[in-house]
Amino acid sequence: MEKIVKQTLLYDFYGELLTIRQRQVYESVVLEDCSLSEVAEELSISRQGVHDMIRRCNQALEDYEQKLHLVERFVELRGKVKKISVLADEAGIPEITAICSEVLEEL
């Protein structure tokens, strides 16, 4: 999985478990693509402090995933629903394809 996609999924699932300050820094650097220097200046902390916080956040999010496997299950489930949709299309069963589309939108 591409690194930024993985980081985004991890944050979507576990971001609320980070502190407000960690979320603020993580969102600025990872999701909004701000530079470390920009974030450091905005928050009056060092560039190294921003870097360290991002590293700690990534580690915390990875640790949550290792314990809970929510992202892994989500990706697996989404793949299975897509496969069902393709098979339903090939079999000419539009009702199942429509249901799969609804489920994928909910995911």
CORCORBEL-V905943 format. One record per backbone hydrogen bond with DSSP energy under -0.5 kcal/mol. CO is the residue of the C=O (numbers start at 1). NH is the residue of the N-H. If there is no record, write none. Layout:
# CORCORBEL-V905943
co=CO nh=NH
co=CO nh=NH
This chain:
# CORCORBEL-V905943
co=2 nh=6
co=3 nh=7
co=4 nh=8
co=5 nh=9
co=6 nh=10
co=7 nh=11
co=8 nh=12
co=9 nh=13
co=10 nh=14
co=11 nh=15
co=14 nh=17
co=15 nh=18
co=19 nh=23
co=20 nh=24
co=21 nh=25
co=22 nh=26
co=23 nh=27
co=24 nh=28
co=25 nh=29
co=26 nh=30
co=26 nh=31
co=27 nh=32
co=28 nh=34
co=35 nh=39
co=36 nh=40
co=37 nh=41
co=38 nh=42
co=39 nh=43
co=40 nh=44
co=40 nh=45
co=41 nh=44
co=46 nh=50
co=47 nh=51
co=48 nh=52
co=49 nh=53
co=50 nh=54
co=51 nh=55
co=52 nh=56
co=53 nh=57
co=54 nh=58
co=55 nh=59
co=56 nh=60
co=57 nh=61
co=58 nh=62
co=59 nh=63
co=60 nh=64
co=61 nh=65
co=62 nh=66
co=63 nh=67
co=64 nh=68
co=65 nh=69
co=69 nh=73
co=70 nh=74
co=71 nh=75
co=72 nh=76
co=73 nh=77
co=74 nh=78
co=75 nh=79
co=76 nh=80
co=77 nh=81
co=78 nh=82
co=79 nh=83
co=80 nh=84
co=81 nh=85
co=82 nh=86
co=83 nh=87
co=84 nh=88
co=85 nh=89
co=86 nh=90
co=87 nh=91
co=88 nh=92
co=88 nh=93
co=89 nh=92
co=92 nh=94
co=93 nh=96
co=93 nh=97
co=94 nh=98
co=95 nh=99
co=96 nh=100
co=97 nh=101
co=98 nh=102
co=99 nh=103
co=100 nh=104
co=101 nh=105
co=102 nh=106
co=103 nh=107
